[in-house]
């Protein structure tokens, strides 16, 4: 079972964001990021050449409002607005489409990093941010990633492994939050 402290959690979400951002920019994932995932027991596929280009295209076109086939069409159409409201109501903003994979993982990373920093000075603020992270993961990030089905099998495998990490972290976070 994945049990991360607040620093490790911040590192996890920052690594996920970096992984997706590099792929979306048609750049190889830095070895430090691959090593971090390996330290968690997850070996992500190394994408290169045509696989890398296909991955970049998919990630740049990714929208939760397209992949979330688990919700009715009307609800899917409103997902960008709901995600935007969620992000902005918690004091954050984004330059990218709100239901894009980069924006969603950037928001999760920012929450995790801010929660880590808050743990250093303000435990109550840290708990609040971790509750927001948990709710965002369960409501938006996990379902979006779990419903992603890129044609590129290596990217699909990578996303599924990342989903498993986020689910495990969210489950552990819930247990920790309910003890508070």
Steps between C-alpha positions, in 0.01 A plus 500: 500500500623847410559713811644840426578787730412851384841555335480170311143579396607838364783324315259243355263757353787717376648190330166416337469857372857498369445164329192626316647844420816352350304252290260771385802706390640202306792474741632193673421469867800597716676199654441644848125476447525143372719413800246656737221282358727196521561579869124465543509162327358628173693468177358737241567421135764708327326668208703608201464557126152444364371392843611833644332698223173307540515550877555874458207531262270309736605693810463837326152408379395333829186644654311347790182614326584264214637195682255485792258261332394388848280810533202608287571727200349810662717456810806443277430826319502683834819339633732785394280745691485276810877446500559874445267581790672243722844638423409868522286463814810369673708802403683360198486573129621347174613611157417170326154350449370414845411142408835434332736246650773758559270739688348222707834350602648846556217580740552172690875568514446857622264380773745231613793744502300765686385235752861397559603863557201553731601197708812695592306789657123447506363149552137606458568658162688186396200283593268727302723478191527122532122471522471711183761281327317184600165634379651623171669165438187299569266734313708600199859378462457126560187461285655701217823300500318169548285571195792602279548252219777619271573290191865492603532193725811624680324823597191303603713279727670805651169674571358186661803471728467867593130447575594217736746728683246783533227260617733344758611842623142629516387192694786542746432872526133431580598261780738759640245782473223300667725440802530877549 
